[in-house]
Amino acid sequence: MKQKKKKVLIIEDELEMALLLKKRMEAHGFKCITAENPVDGLKKAVEGSPDLILLDLMLPKMSGLGFLRIVKGNPNLSIIPVVVLTALRDEEIAREAMDLGAAGFLVKGCDLQELVSMVRKHSS
């Protein structure tokens, strides 16, 4: 029996980065949907039932941390693991994201294998 591909929702406002992440994750066997802002991301999380959300923090319309608060406060969405992938190298922000319920925190530019491993670990 063929295993169903895990679905990852990528919330990233930089189109090139979103496409790069989508391409890389799909090359490793994931199905990906993208959203360019948290408002669109919330809609896609509700409609698409992703196995994991890959979340940037610096986003238009709402911060990634604001999105994380909403998702983790919603009983229907709170079970979805959220991995933060951001350009922010800030321990305070990392701690806040983890305190809000993020499953992981990575800085953009991290090793691709590290990202894939974290997504695999938290989406199963």
C-alpha positions as CSV (number, residue, x, y, z in Angstrom):
1,M,0.0,0.0,0.0
2,K,1.4,3.4,-1.0
3,Q,1.8,5.8,1.9
4,K,0.0,9.1,1.6
5,K,2.3,12.1,1.1
6,K,2.5,14.4,4.1
7,K,1.0,17.8,3.4
8,V,3.1,20.9,4.4
9,L,1.6,24.4,4.4
10,I,4.4,26.9,3.8
11,I,3.6,30.5,5.0
12,E,6.3,32.7,3.4
13,D,5.8,36.2,1.9
14,E,9.0,36.1,-0.3
15,L,7.9,34.4,-3.5
16,E,11.3,33.1,-4.4
17,M,11.8,31.6,-0.9
18,A,8.4,30.0,-0.9
19,L,9.0,28.4,-4.3
20,L,12.4,27.2,-3.2
21,L,11.1,25.6,-0.1
22,K,8.2,24.1,-2.0
23,K,10.5,22.6,-4.6
24,R,12.9,21.3,-2.0
25,M,10.2,19.7,0.2
26,E,8.4,18.2,-2.8
27,A,11.8,16.6,-3.8
28,H,11.8,14.9,-0.5
29,G,8.3,13.4,-0.9
30,F,6.1,16.1,0.7
31,K,3.0,17.7,-0.9
32,C,3.1,21.5,-0.4
33,I,0.7,24.3,-0.4
34,T,1.8,27.9,0.0
35,A,0.4,31.1,1.5
36,E,2.0,34.5,1.3
37,N,0.5,35.9,4.5
38,P,-0.9,34.6,7.8
39,V,-4.5,35.5,6.9
40,D,-4.4,33.4,3.8
41,G,-2.4,30.8,5.8
42,L,-5.2,30.5,8.4
43,K,-7.8,29.9,5.6
44,K,-5.6,27.2,4.0
45,A,-4.9,25.6,7.3
46,V,-8.6,25.2,8.0
47,E,-9.5,24.1,4.4
48,G,-6.4,22.0,3.7
49,S,-5.7,20.1,6.9
50,P,-1.9,20.2,6.6
51,D,0.2,17.7,8.5
52,L,2.6,20.5,9.4
53,I,3.0,24.3,8.9
54,L,6.3,25.8,8.0
55,L,6.1,29.5,9.2
56,D,8.1,32.6,8.5
57,L,7.8,35.2,11.3
58,M,8.2,38.5,9.4
59,L,5.0,38.6,7.4
60,P,2.5,41.2,6.1
61,K,-1.0,41.6,7.7
62,M,0.0,39.7,10.9
63,S,3.2,38.6,12.5
64,G,4.2,34.9,12.5
65,L,3.9,34.9,16.3
66,G,0.4,36.3,16.0
67,F,-0.5,33.5,13.6
68,L,1.1,31.0,16.0
69,R,-1.1,32.3,18.9
70,I,-4.2,32.0,16.9
71,V,-3.4,28.5,15.6
72,K,-2.4,27.1,19.0
73,G,-5.5,28.7,20.6
74,N,-7.9,27.0,18.1
75,P,-8.8,23.5,19.2
76,N,-9.2,22.4,15.5
77,L,-5.8,23.7,14.5
78,S,-3.7,23.4,17.6
79,I,-2.8,19.8,16.9
80,I,-0.9,20.8,13.7
81,P,2.8,21.1,14.4
82,V,4.3,24.4,13.4
83,V,8.0,24.7,12.6
84,V,9.3,28.3,12.5
85,L,11.8,29.1,9.7
86,T,12.9,32.7,10.0
87,A,15.8,35.1,9.2
88,L,15.6,36.4,12.8
89,R,18.6,35.1,14.8
90,D,17.1,36.1,18.2
91,E,17.0,33.8,21.2
92,E,14.2,35.7,22.8
93,I,12.0,35.3,19.7
94,A,12.9,31.7,19.4
95,R,12.0,31.1,23.1
96,E,8.7,33.0,22.6
97,A,7.8,30.9,19.5
98,M,8.6,27.7,21.4
99,D,6.5,28.9,24.5
100,L,3.6,29.6,22.1
101,G,3.7,26.0,20.9
102,A,6.1,25.9,17.9
103,A,7.4,22.3,17.4
104,G,10.8,23.7,16.1
105,F,12.7,26.8,15.3
106,L,15.2,27.1,12.5
107,V,17.1,30.1,11.0
108,K,16.9,30.6,7.2
109,G,20.1,29.4,5.6
110,C,20.1,26.3,7.8
111,D,21.2,23.0,6.4
112,L,18.5,21.6,4.1
113,Q,18.8,18.1,5.6
114,E,18.2,19.6,9.1
115,L,15.0,21.3,7.8
116,V,13.8,18.0,6.1
117,S,14.6,16.0,9.2
118,M,12.6,18.4,11.4
119,V,9.6,18.4,9.1
120,R,9.7,14.6,8.9
121,K,10.0,14.2,12.7
122,H,7.1,16.5,13.4
123,S,4.7,15.6,10.6
124,S,4.5,11.9,11.3
